[in-house]
Amino acid sequence: MEPRNVSVDGTDGLAKLEADLARDFERLNHPPADWVPPRVGSDGRRMTDVLIVGGGMCGLAAAFALRRLGISNLRHVDRSPEGREGPWRTYARMEVLRSPKHLTGPVLGLPGLTFRAWWEARGNDWEGLGRIPRTVWMDYLDWYRRVTGARIENGVGVVALEPGARHEPAAGRGSGPGPGAGTGTAGVRVRLRNADGKGSLHARRVVLATGREGQAAPRVPRPLAPFVGGPVLHSSQDIDFAALRSRRVVVIGLAASAFDNAATALGAGAAEVVLVGRAPALPRLNKMKQTVYPGFTHGFPDLPDAEKLRLLDHVVRFRIAPPRDSVLRIASSPKARLMLGTEILGATGHGDALRLETTKGALVADRVILGTGFAFDLGAPRELAALSPEILRWRDRVPEAKGEWGESPYLAPDFSFSPRAGSDIVGLERLHCFTHASQLSLGNLANDIPAVSEGAERLARGIAASLYVEDREHHWERLREYAEPELFGDEWPGLDTWWPPVSR
């Protein structure tokens, strides 16, 4: 689907918009002075106050929100090349966004940062635009990155996170709070890898903005697991669709990604595409859309655990319909068909193809694409693999949280991890999970366009508060030493009783 009335060259309009934004930033005193005192890590270098891992939409919003609060000693890394952060130019294969165009996304309340402002500044017609084309949204995020001053180090991945040394509780330790009590070690050692090799840094806080798959693993039906990487591919992988021309393709799943990948295969000239789903009928509703309003955004994190679980479990059990645009892309094709109420029972090699045994007979496929999404798995990302057994999960606190819900991390209000009971690891609260894995704890604040601004602001406020509390002795001393006078002693002639006394 092509956007209507796309400007060939919006240079003049964008220049004016960016000048207006610069004035808005100035009026808002953005960025404010950095108030966080420098700290030195165990390597003798100044510590990074916050490391942000992930340069997609959530990472960009988090970085901007932190700078808005005067936290500027940041580092921001993404393992992907510039322009390939997030799903929009990689494995997202829808033509247009599912979110309506009026949702403002990562703008933190600034009208000049909205997609609409950017779109119109380039000379385009807002009313003539239907839904936002996927790649155009990424063009907007590229611009957002530039104008908000994000300094992303691309091609840099995180290998491991070491938030603190293990220790034995000290006998007879006092119970008084003291400076920095309960904060564990002074920081997190972060092991990095880039094109030049390995490195490390020490950060006081780490924000994991690593996307929907950040603390998850591809969901793979057991009979197909031995063939993944061969004839079976997950929708999040790079797929050579040109190689599917004149081939038989089976897509597993009935969600959005299944339909989008089926449509892409048909567009590449596949001989046939069969969508196989366990559900006996194609769902028609997306109940998650009913949660896009301020009451839910701000109130969900304060609900009792049982009510959070009941609400989101209801949405999932009711199933989420694929978008209408995605279904229409393939519904009229004579090469596409649905197999509903169908389970995959087994799979065997069949020459260069794969023979699938199902509850409705056998299928032969040259390629199988899994549009099955992701399952929460804290041990899947290598940077969390060693820490995963120590992280508190929902099943540890709420026995009713079964299956994948039970594997969700049980997060604090600032998106930070907590240790399991009996764990002797310290410093997990320095790691903030700003991804889809936060959904059960905090709602849809870090996984979609509608509430990402509110999520980034909650995250930044939480980090700002924790840094202040941790440095409270420093701030107390600054307050005690503060001596900038409002009155200079010459305002009232003859008066010599001032406090503090005036030096003559």
C-alpha positions as CSV (number, residue, x, y, z in Angstrom):
1,M,0.0,0.0,0.0
2,E,1.5,3.3,-1.0
3,P,1.0,6.4,1.1
4,R,-1.0,9.2,-0.7
5,N,0.4,12.6,-1.4
6,V,4.0,11.8,-0.4
7,S,6.3,14.8,-0.7
8,V,9.3,14.3,-2.9
9,D,11.3,16.8,-0.9
10,G,10.2,18.1,2.5
11,T,13.5,19.9,3.2
12,D,12.0,23.4,3.8
13,G,9.2,22.1,5.9
14,L,11.4,19.9,8.0
15,A,13.9,22.7,8.5
16,K,11.1,24.9,9.9
17,L,9.7,22.1,12.1
18,E,13.2,21.4,13.5
19,A,13.8,25.1,14.2
20,D,10.4,25.2,16.0
21,L,11.4,22.1,18.0
22,A,14.7,23.7,19.0
23,R,12.8,26.7,20.3
24,D,10.4,24.4,22.2
25,F,13.4,22.6,23.8
26,E,14.8,26.0,24.8
27,R,11.6,27.1,26.3
28,L,11.3,23.9,28.2
29,N,14.9,24.2,29.5
30,H,15.7,20.9,27.7
31,P,18.0,19.4,28.5
32,P,18.3,20.5,32.1
33,A,21.6,20.5,33.9
34,D,22.9,17.1,34.9
35,W,22.5,16.7,38.7
36,V,23.9,13.2,39.1
37,P,27.3,13.2,40.8
38,P,30.1,11.3,39.0
39,R,31.0,7.9,40.4
40,V,34.1,5.8,39.6
41,G,33.8,2.2,38.9
42,S,36.0,-0.6,40.0
43,D,37.9,-0.2,36.7
44,G,39.0,3.3,37.7
45,R,36.9,5.0,35.1
46,R,33.8,7.2,35.5
47,M,30.7,5.0,35.5
48,T,27.9,5.4,33.0
49,D,24.8,6.5,34.9
50,V,22.4,4.6,32.6
51,L,23.2,2.2,29.8
52,I,20.3,1.7,27.3
53,V,20.4,-1.5,25.4
54,G,18.3,-1.3,22.2
55,G,17.9,1.5,19.8
56,G,14.3,0.9,18.6
57,M,11.3,2.9,19.6
58,C,11.3,2.0,23.3
59,G,15.1,2.7,23.6
60,L,14.7,6.0,21.9
61,A,11.8,7.1,24.1
62,A,13.7,6.0,27.2
63,A,16.8,7.9,26.3
64,F,14.8,11.1,25.6
65,A,12.9,10.8,28.8
66,L,16.1,10.4,30.9
67,R,17.6,13.5,29.3
68,R,14.4,15.4,30.0
69,L,15.1,14.7,33.7
70,G,18.7,15.9,33.6
71,I,20.3,12.5,33.4
72,S,22.7,12.9,30.5
73,N,25.6,10.6,31.3
74,L,24.2,7.9,29.1
75,R,25.5,5.3,26.8
76,H,23.1,3.7,24.2
77,V,24.0,0.6,22.2
78,D,22.3,-1.6,19.6
79,R,23.8,-4.6,18.0
80,S,22.2,-3.9,14.6
81,P,23.5,-1.6,11.9
82,E,22.1,1.9,11.9
83,G,18.6,2.0,10.4
84,R,18.0,-1.7,11.2
85,E,17.1,-1.2,14.9
86,G,13.8,-2.8,15.9
87,P,11.5,-4.8,13.6
88,W,10.3,-2.2,11.1
89,R,13.0,-2.9,8.4
90,T,13.8,-6.4,9.5
91,Y,11.2,-9.1,10.4
92,A,8.0,-6.9,10.5
93,R,6.2,-7.7,7.2
94,M,2.9,-5.9,7.5
95,E,2.3,-3.2,4.9
96,V,0.8,-0.7,7.4
97,L,0.9,-0.3,11.2
98,R,-1.9,-1.8,13.2
99,S,-2.0,1.2,15.5
100,P,-4.2,4.0,14.2
101,K,-2.4,7.1,13.0
102,H,-3.8,9.4,15.7
103,L,-1.9,7.6,18.5
104,T,1.1,9.8,19.2
105,G,3.8,7.3,20.2
106,P,7.1,8.3,21.8
107,V,6.6,12.1,21.9
108,L,6.5,12.7,25.7
109,G,3.8,15.4,25.2
110,L,5.6,17.5,22.5
111,P,3.4,18.2,19.5
112,G,6.4,18.9,17.3
113,L,7.7,15.4,17.8
114,T,4.6,13.6,16.5
115,F,4.5,11.6,13.4
116,R,1.8,14.0,12.1
117,A,4.1,17.0,12.5
118,W,6.9,15.2,10.7
119,W,4.5,14.0,8.0
120,E,2.9,17.3,7.3
121,A,6.3,19.1,7.4
122,R,7.3,17.0,4.5
123,G,4.4,18.4,2.5
124,N,2.0,15.4,2.9
125,D,-1.7,15.4,3.4
126,W,-2.7,14.0,6.9
127,E,-6.4,13.5,6.0
128,G,-5.5,11.5,2.9
129,L,-3.3,9.1,4.9
130,G,-5.0,5.9,6.0
131,R,-2.8,3.8,8.2
132,I,0.9,4.6,8.5
133,P,3.1,2.5,6.1
134,R,5.5,0.4,8.1
135,T,8.7,1.6,6.5
136,V,7.5,5.2,6.6
137,W,7.2,4.8,10.4
138,M,10.8,3.7,10.5
139,D,11.8,6.8,8.5
140,Y,10.0,8.9,11.2
141,L,12.0,7.1,13.9
142,D,15.2,7.8,12.1
143,W,14.3,11.5,12.2
144,Y,13.2,11.2,15.9
145,R,16.5,9.7,16.7
146,R,18.3,12.7,15.2
147,V,16.3,15.5,16.6
148,T,16.1,14.1,20.1
149,G,19.9,13.8,20.2
150,A,20.1,10.0,20.6
151,R,23.7,8.9,20.4
152,I,23.4,5.2,19.6
153,E,26.5,3.1,19.2
154,N,25.5,0.7,16.5
155,G,27.1,-2.7,16.0
156,V,27.6,-3.1,19.8
157,G,26.0,-6.0,21.6
158,V,25.8,-6.9,25.2
159,V,27.4,-10.3,26.1
160,A,26.8,-10.4,29.8
161,L,25.5,-8.4,32.7
162,E,27.1,-8.7,36.1
163,P,25.1,-6.7,38.6
164,G,27.0,-7.8,41.7
165,A,29.1,-10.3,43.5
166,R,27.6,-13.1,45.4
167,H,28.0,-12.9,49.2
168,E,27.1,-14.4,52.5
169,P,24.9,-12.3,54.8
170,A,27.2,-10.7,57.5
171,A,26.5,-11.9,61.0
172,G,25.3,-9.2,63.3
173,R,24.8,-6.6,60.5
174,G,22.9,-3.6,61.7
175,S,19.4,-2.9,60.5
176,G,19.7,0.8,60.0
177,P,19.2,2.1,56.5
178,G,22.4,4.1,56.0
179,P,23.4,5.7,52.7
180,G,22.6,3.5,49.7
181,A,21.1,0.8,51.8
182,G,19.5,-2.0,49.9
183,T,21.1,-1.0,46.6
184,G,23.6,-3.8,46.4
185,T,26.8,-3.1,44.6
186,A,27.9,0.2,43.2
187,G,27.0,-0.7,39.7
188,V,26.7,-3.3,36.9
189,R,29.6,-4.6,34.9
190,V,28.5,-4.9,31.3
191,R,30.5,-7.0,28.9
192,L,30.3,-5.7,25.3
193,R,31.2,-7.0,21.9
194,N,31.6,-5.0,18.7
195,A,33.4,-5.3,15.4
196,D,36.7,-4.6,17.1
197,G,36.4,-7.2,19.7
198,K,35.3,-7.2,23.4
199,G,35.1,-4.5,25.9
200,S,33.3,-3.6,29.1
201,L,31.9,-0.7,31.1
202,H,30.4,-0.1,34.5
203,A,26.9,1.4,34.7
204,R,24.8,2.4,37.6
205,R,21.6,1.3,35.8
206,V,20.9,-0.7,32.7
207,V,17.7,-0.4,30.7
208,L,16.9,-3.4,28.5
209,A,14.9,-2.0,25.6
210,T,15.5,-5.0,23.5
211,G,12.1,-5.5,21.9
212,R,9.3,-8.0,21.9
213,E,11.8,-10.8,21.7
214,G,14.1,-9.3,24.3
215,Q,13.3,-11.7,27.2
216,A,11.6,-14.3,25.1
217,A,12.3,-17.2,22.7
218,P,10.5,-18.1,19.5
219,R,7.6,-20.4,20.1
220,V,8.2,-23.6,18.2
221,P,5.8,-26.6,18.0
222,R,7.7,-29.6,19.3
223,P,7.4,-31.8,16.2
224,L,9.0,-29.0,14.1
225,A,11.9,-28.2,16.5
226,P,14.5,-30.5,14.8
227,F,14.0,-28.8,11.5
228,V,14.4,-25.1,12.6
229,G,17.1,-23.4,10.6
230,G,16.5,-25.8,7.7
231,P,13.1,-26.1,6.1
232,V,11.5,-24.5,9.1
233,L,12.0,-20.8,9.8
234,H,10.5,-18.5,12.5
235,S,8.9,-15.3,11.3
236,S,11.5,-13.3,13.2
237,Q,14.4,-14.7,11.1
238,D,15.7,-13.3,7.9
239,I,13.8,-15.1,5.2
240,D,14.8,-15.3,1.5
241,F,11.3,-14.9,0.1
242,A,12.6,-14.8,-3.4
243,A,13.7,-18.4,-2.9
244,L,10.0,-19.3,-2.3
245,R,8.9,-18.7,-5.8
246,S,7.0,-21.7,-7.2
247,R,7.4,-23.4,-3.8
248,R,4.9,-24.9,-1.4
249,V,4.7,-23.0,1.8
250,V,3.0,-23.8,5.1
251,V,2.6,-21.1,7.7
252,I,1.8,-22.1,11.3
253,G,-0.4,-19.7,13.3
254,L,-3.4,-17.4,12.9
255,A,-2.0,-14.2,14.4
256,A,-0.8,-11.1,12.6
257,S,2.7,-12.3,11.8
258,A,1.3,-15.5,10.2
259,F,-0.9,-13.6,7.8
260,D,1.8,-11.1,7.0
261,N,4.4,-13.8,6.2
262,A,1.8,-15.7,4.2
263,A,1.1,-12.6,2.2
264,T,4.8,-11.9,1.6
265,A,5.3,-15.5,0.4
266,L,2.4,-15.1,-2.0
267,G,3.8,-11.8,-3.2
268,A,7.1,-13.5,-3.9
269,G,5.4,-16.0,-6.2
270,A,4.9,-19.0,-3.9
271,A,2.9,-21.8,-5.6
272,E,0.6,-22.2,-2.6
273,V,0.4,-21.1,0.9
274,V,-1.5,-23.0,3.6
275,L,-2.1,-21.4,7.0
276,V,-2.5,-24.0,9.7
277,G,-4.0,-23.0,13.1
278,R,-5.1,-24.9,16.2
279,A,-8.1,-22.7,16.8
280,P,-11.4,-24.0,15.3
281,A,-12.4,-20.6,14.0
282,L,-10.6,-17.4,13.0
283,P,-10.9,-14.9,15.8
284,R,-12.6,-11.6,15.0
285,L,-11.8,-9.4,18.0
286,N,-8.7,-7.8,19.4
287,K,-9.7,-7.0,23.0
288,M,-6.4,-5.4,23.7
289,K,-7.6,-2.4,21.7
290,Q,-10.1,-1.8,24.5
291,T,-7.3,-1.1,26.9
292,V,-5.9,2.0,25.0
293,Y,-7.1,4.8,27.3
294,P,-5.4,6.7,30.2
295,G,-7.2,4.9,33.0
296,F,-5.8,1.6,32.0
297,T,-2.4,3.0,31.2
298,H,-2.0,4.6,34.6
299,G,-4.2,2.3,36.7
300,F,-3.2,-1.2,35.6
301,P,0.1,-1.1,37.4
302,D,-1.7,-0.5,40.7
303,L,-4.2,-3.3,40.4
304,P,-3.9,-6.3,42.7
305,D,-1.9,-9.1,41.1
306,A,-4.9,-11.4,40.8
307,E,-6.8,-8.8,38.8
308,K,-3.9,-8.1,36.5
309,L,-3.7,-11.8,35.7
310,R,-7.4,-12.1,35.2
311,L,-7.6,-9.2,32.8
312,L,-4.7,-10.1,30.6
313,D,-5.5,-13.8,30.6
314,H,-9.0,-13.0,29.5
315,V,-7.6,-11.0,26.5
316,V,-5.3,-13.9,25.5
317,R,-7.9,-16.7,26.0
318,F,-10.4,-14.8,23.8
319,R,-7.6,-14.8,21.2
320,I,-6.4,-11.7,19.3
321,A,-7.7,-11.3,15.7
322,P,-5.2,-10.7,12.9
323,P,-5.6,-7.2,11.4
324,R,-8.1,-6.8,8.7
325,D,-5.5,-5.4,6.3
326,S,-3.4,-8.5,6.8
327,V,-6.2,-10.9,6.1
328,L,-7.4,-9.0,3.0
329,R,-3.8,-9.3,1.6
330,I,-4.3,-13.1,1.1
331,A,-8.0,-13.8,1.3
332,S,-8.7,-13.4,-2.4
333,S,-5.7,-15.4,-3.6
334,P,-6.6,-18.8,-5.1
335,K,-3.2,-20.0,-3.9
336,A,-4.0,-19.5,-0.2
337,R,-6.1,-21.6,2.1
338,L,-6.8,-22.0,5.8
339,M,-6.7,-25.2,7.8
340,L,-8.5,-24.4,11.1
341,G,-8.7,-26.7,14.1
342,T,-5.5,-28.5,13.0
343,E,-2.7,-29.8,15.2
344,I,0.8,-30.7,13.9
345,L,1.4,-34.3,15.1
346,G,4.8,-35.0,13.5
347,A,7.2,-34.1,10.8
348,T,9.6,-36.1,8.6
349,G,12.0,-35.3,5.8
350,H,10.5,-35.9,2.3
351,G,13.3,-35.4,-0.2
352,D,14.1,-31.7,-0.1
353,A,10.7,-31.0,1.5
354,L,9.0,-31.7,4.8
355,R,6.0,-34.0,5.3
356,L,3.7,-32.8,8.1
357,E,1.3,-35.2,9.8
358,T,-1.7,-33.3,11.1
359,T,-5.0,-34.1,12.7
360,K,-6.6,-33.4,9.2
361,G,-4.2,-35.4,7.1
362,A,-0.7,-34.9,5.6
363,L,0.8,-31.8,4.1
364,V,4.0,-31.5,2.1
365,A,5.9,-28.2,2.3
366,D,9.1,-26.9,0.8
367,R,9.3,-24.4,3.6
368,V,7.5,-23.9,6.9
369,I,7.2,-20.5,8.4
370,L,6.3,-20.2,12.1
371,G,4.1,-17.3,12.8
372,T,3.8,-18.4,16.3
373,G,5.2,-15.4,18.2
374,F,7.4,-15.6,21.3
375,A,7.2,-17.2,24.7
376,F,8.6,-15.5,27.8
377,D,12.0,-17.0,28.5
378,L,14.4,-14.9,30.7
379,G,17.2,-17.3,29.9
380,A,17.0,-16.9,26.2
381,P,19.0,-13.7,25.7
382,R,22.7,-14.4,26.4
383,E,23.1,-11.3,28.5
384,L,20.6,-12.7,31.0
385,A,21.4,-16.4,30.8
386,A,23.5,-16.6,34.0
387,L,21.1,-14.3,35.9
388,S,17.8,-16.0,34.8
389,P,17.6,-18.5,37.7
390,E,17.8,-15.7,40.2
391,I,15.1,-13.4,38.8
392,L,11.7,-13.3,40.5
393,R,8.9,-14.5,38.3
394,W,5.2,-14.3,38.5
395,R,4.8,-18.0,39.4
396,D,7.0,-17.3,42.5
397,R,4.5,-14.7,43.8
398,V,1.1,-15.7,42.2
399,P,0.5,-19.5,42.1
400,E,-2.4,-18.9,39.7
401,A,0.0,-17.6,37.0
402,K,0.5,-20.8,34.9
403,G,2.4,-21.5,31.7
404,E,3.9,-18.6,30.0
405,W,2.3,-16.1,32.4
406,G,4.2,-17.8,35.2
407,E,7.5,-17.2,33.4
408,S,6.9,-13.4,33.2
409,P,9.3,-11.4,35.4
410,Y,7.7,-10.0,38.5
411,L,8.8,-6.3,38.1
412,A,8.9,-3.4,40.5
413,P,7.0,-0.1,39.5
414,D,10.2,1.2,37.8
415,F,10.5,-1.9,35.5
416,S,13.3,-3.3,37.6
417,F,13.9,-7.0,38.3
418,S,13.9,-8.5,41.9
419,P,15.7,-11.5,43.2
420,R,13.9,-14.7,44.1
421,A,13.5,-15.6,47.8
422,G,16.7,-17.1,49.1
423,S,18.9,-15.7,46.2
424,D,22.2,-14.4,47.3
425,I,22.7,-12.2,44.3
426,V,22.7,-8.4,44.7
427,G,22.0,-5.6,42.3
428,L,19.2,-7.0,40.2
429,E,17.2,-3.9,40.9
430,R,19.7,-2.0,38.7
431,L,18.4,-3.8,35.6
432,H,15.2,-2.4,34.1
433,C,13.1,-4.6,31.8
434,F,11.6,-2.1,29.4
435,T,10.1,-4.6,27.0
436,H,7.0,-6.7,26.3
437,A,8.0,-8.9,29.2
438,S,6.8,-6.1,31.5
439,Q,3.2,-6.5,30.4
440,L,1.8,-8.6,33.2
441,S,3.4,-6.4,35.9
442,L,2.8,-2.9,34.4
443,G,0.5,-3.2,31.4
444,N,1.2,-2.1,27.8
445,L,3.9,0.5,28.6
446,A,6.8,-0.9,26.8
447,N,5.6,-3.1,23.9
448,D,3.5,-0.9,21.5
449,I,3.0,2.6,20.2
450,P,0.0,3.7,22.3
451,A,1.6,4.1,25.7
452,V,5.3,4.2,25.1
453,S,5.6,7.8,26.2
454,E,3.9,7.0,29.5
455,G,6.1,4.0,29.9
456,A,9.3,6.0,29.2
457,E,8.3,8.7,31.7
458,R,7.6,6.1,34.4
459,L,10.9,4.4,33.8
460,A,12.9,7.7,33.8
461,R,11.2,9.0,37.0
462,G,11.9,5.7,38.7
463,I,15.6,5.8,37.7
464,A,15.9,9.4,38.7
465,A,14.4,8.7,42.1
466,S,16.7,5.7,42.8
467,L,19.8,7.7,41.7
468,Y,18.8,10.5,44.1
469,V,18.2,8.2,47.0
470,E,21.4,6.4,46.4
471,D,23.3,9.7,46.4
472,R,21.4,11.3,49.2
473,E,24.5,11.9,51.3
474,H,26.0,13.9,48.4
475,H,22.9,15.9,47.9
476,W,22.6,16.5,51.7
477,E,26.2,17.9,51.7
478,R,25.4,20.1,48.7
479,L,22.3,21.5,50.5
480,R,24.4,22.2,53.7
481,E,27.0,24.0,51.7
482,Y,24.6,26.0,49.6
483,A,25.3,29.7,50.2
484,E,24.1,31.7,47.2
485,P,22.4,34.8,48.7
486,E,19.1,36.2,47.6
487,L,19.9,39.4,49.6
488,F,23.3,41.0,49.6
489,G,23.0,43.2,52.8
490,D,22.7,46.5,51.1
491,E,19.0,46.4,50.4
492,W,18.0,48.0,53.8
493,P,20.3,50.9,54.7
494,G,21.6,50.7,58.3
495,L,20.3,47.1,58.9
496,D,23.1,44.9,60.2
497,T,21.1,41.9,61.5
498,W,21.2,39.4,58.6
499,W,21.4,35.6,58.7
500,P,23.8,34.4,57.8
501,P,25.8,37.5,58.7
502,V,27.1,39.7,55.9
503,S,30.8,39.9,55.5
504,R,31.7,43.6,55.2
